């Protein structure tokens, strides 16, 4: 496995640099106040998809005591192994058409296979065609109670305002160099890699605020 997949956080406590978002999401899980649609916007590599998957795992977790996913129940394990039929991930960059969105909407009618919620993560949602975005908007206006949408985008200004207004919006911040270094140190120690501090600083600087880019650069260096 490449490093960024091997060390993808599996609990909220492992997230670095987006404390304001983690706090709000875990509070909503504890209060059982779950919205039907979320919009995660921010720079690439800042953790949008990672936190979307964590949130999906936490709200479908069979251990209801904590706001953290237990990572041991069947629902958590299925999501971690990418085998859950109730978590559907779509990359809008390659599925932009209205027919594909309509097909997705058809599937929304059906109840979750075994989880509490059926969750749709739509990545780079600003790339949906206008007709596809309008089809999605109709569903966002009156979604079934068992469905949750998490939309992620790096370019929120390209989205139609009516979709933005239907979602609870979270703005991810660009990661700071010390935050990126902290993750690189953690990975290097886990992998038993000897490193100089200046080398990790250089990798973090060249990653320009993206964990994914930093981890890919670290892979190259190793």
C-alpha positions in Angstrom: 0.0 0.0 0.0 1.2 3.5 -0.7 1.6 5.6 2.5 -1.3 7.9 2.1 -3.7 4.9 1.9 -1.9 2.9 4.6 -2.0 5.8 7.1 -5.4 7.2 6.3 -6.9 8.2 9.7 -9.5 5.6 11.0 -10.8 7.8 13.9 -11.4 11.5 14.5 -8.6 11.6 17.1 -6.1 10.9 14.3 -7.1 13.9 12.3 -4.5 16.7 12.2 -5.2 20.3 11.4 -9.1 20.4 11.1 -10.0 20.6 14.7 -12.9 23.0 14.1 -14.6 20.6 11.8 -13.9 17.4 13.9 -15.4 19.2 17.0 -18.6 20.2 15.2 -19.2 16.8 13.6 -18.5 14.8 16.8 -20.8 17.2 18.7 -23.6 16.5 16.1 -23.1 12.8 16.4 -23.2 12.9 20.2 -26.4 15.0 20.1 -27.9 12.8 17.4 -28.4 15.9 15.3 -27.5 14.7 11.8 -28.3 16.8 8.7 -29.3 15.3 5.4 -26.6 17.1 3.4 -23.1 18.3 4.0 -20.7 20.3 1.9 -17.0 20.0 2.5 -15.0 22.6 0.7 -11.3 23.4 0.8 -7.9 22.8 -0.8 -6.9 19.4 -2.2 -5.3 17.0 0.2 -6.8 18.8 3.3 -8.8 15.8 4.4 -12.3 16.2 2.9 -12.8 12.7 1.7 -11.1 11.2 4.8 -13.4 13.0 7.2 -16.4 12.2 5.0 -15.6 8.5 5.3 -15.0 8.8 9.0 -18.3 10.6 9.5 -20.1 8.0 7.5 -18.5 5.3 9.6 -19.3 7.0 12.9 -23.0 7.6 12.2 -23.5 4.0 11.0 -21.4 2.5 13.8 -23.2 -0.1 15.9 -21.5 1.2 19.1 -23.7 4.2 19.9 -21.9 5.2 23.2 -19.1 7.3 21.6 -19.0 9.8 18.7 -15.8 7.9 17.5 -16.3 4.9 15.2 -15.5 1.7 17.1 -13.7 0.1 14.0 -14.7 -3.3 15.2 -18.4 -3.7 14.4 -19.5 -5.2 11.1 -20.5 -1.8 9.7 -17.2 -0.2 10.5 -15.2 -3.1 9.1 -17.2 -3.1 5.9 -16.5 0.6 5.3 -12.8 0.1 6.1 -12.6 -2.7 3.6 -14.6 -0.7 1.1 -17.3 -3.4 1.0 -20.2 -1.5 2.4 -23.3 -1.4 0.1 -24.6 1.5 2.1 -21.7 3.9 1.4 -21.6 4.9 -2.2 -18.7 7.1 -3.4 -18.9 8.9 -6.7 -16.2 10.9 -8.4 -18.1 13.7 -10.2 -15.1 14.4 -12.4 -15.7 11.1 -14.3 -19.5 10.8 -13.6 -20.8 14.2 -14.8 -23.8 13.2 -16.8 -27.5 13.6 -15.9 -28.2 9.9 -16.6 -25.7 8.8 -14.0 -27.1 11.2 -11.4 -30.7 9.9 -12.2 -29.4 6.3 -11.8 -28.0 7.3 -8.4 -31.3 9.0 -7.5 -33.2 5.8 -8.4 -31.1 3.9 -5.9 -31.9 6.4 -3.2 -35.5 5.1 -2.9 -34.3 1.8 -1.5 -33.6 1.5 2.2 -30.1 0.8 3.5 -29.1 -2.9 3.2 -28.0 -3.2 6.8 -27.0 0.2 8.2 -29.0 3.1 9.7 -28.2 5.5 6.8 -27.4 5.2 3.1 -24.6 7.7 2.6 -23.5 9.2 -0.8 -20.1 10.9 -1.0 -19.8 12.9 -4.2 -16.3 14.1 -4.7 -15.4 17.1 -6.9 -19.1 17.8 -7.1 -18.5 21.2 -8.9 -17.8 19.1 -12.0 -21.4 17.9 -12.3 -23.1 19.1 -15.5 -25.8 21.8 -15.1 -28.6 19.2 -15.7 -27.0 16.7 -13.4 -26.7 19.4 -10.6 -30.4 20.3 -11.1 -31.4 16.6 -10.8 -29.4 16.3 -7.6 -30.9 19.6 -6.3 -34.5 18.1 -6.5 -33.3 15.2 -4.3 -31.6 17.5 -1.8 -34.8 19.4 -1.4 -36.8 16.4 -0.3 -34.4 13.5 0.6 -35.7 10.3 2.3 -34.9 10.2 6.0 -32.4 7.3 5.5 -30.2 9.2 3.1 -27.3 11.5 3.8 -25.3 13.3 1.1 -21.7 14.5 1.6 -20.5 16.7 -1.2 -16.8 17.6 -1.5 -15.2 20.2 -3.7 -12.0 22.2 -4.2 -13.9 24.9 -6.2 -17.1 25.8 -4.3 -17.5 29.0 -6.4 -18.4 26.8 -9.4 -21.4 25.2 -7.7 -24.9 26.4 -8.1 -25.9 28.5 -5.1 -29.2 26.6 -4.5 -27.2 23.3 -3.8 -24.9 25.2 -1.4 -27.9 26.6 0.5 -29.3 23.1 1.0 -26.2 21.8 2.7 -24.5 22.3 6.0 -21.2 23.8 4.9 -17.7 23.1 6.3 -14.7 25.1 5.1 -11.4 23.1 5.4 -8.3 25.2 5.9 -5.0 24.9 4.1 -2.7 22.8 6.3 0.3 24.5 7.9 3.8 23.2 7.5 4.2 22.1 11.2 0.9 20.1 10.9 2.2 18.3 7.8 5.6 17.6 9.5 3.7 16.1 12.5 2.1 13.6 10.2 5.3 12.8 8.3 7.1 12.2 11.7 4.4 9.8 12.8 4.6 7.8 9.5 8.4 7.8 9.5 8.6 6.4 13.0 5.9 3.8 12.3 7.9 2.7 9.2 11.2 2.7 11.1 12.7 5.3 8.7 15.6 7.3 10.0 15.2 11.0 9.0 16.7 14.4 9.5 14.2 17.1 10.6 15.3 19.3 7.8 14.4 16.6 5.2 10.8 16.4 6.6 10.6 20.2 6.6 11.6 20.3 2.9 9.0 17.6 2.0 6.3 19.5 4.0 7.2 22.8 2.3 7.0 21.2 -1.2 3.6 19.6 -0.4 2.0 23.0 -0.3 -0.6 22.2 2.4 -1.6 18.8 1.1 -1.2 15.6 3.3 -1.6 13.5 0.2 1.2 15.2 -1.7 3.4 15.1 1.4 2.9 11.4 1.8 3.5 10.7 -1.9 6.8 12.7 -1.7 7.8 10.8 1.4 7.1 7.6 -0.5 9.5 8.7 -3.3 12.2 9.7 -0.7 12.0 6.3 1.0 
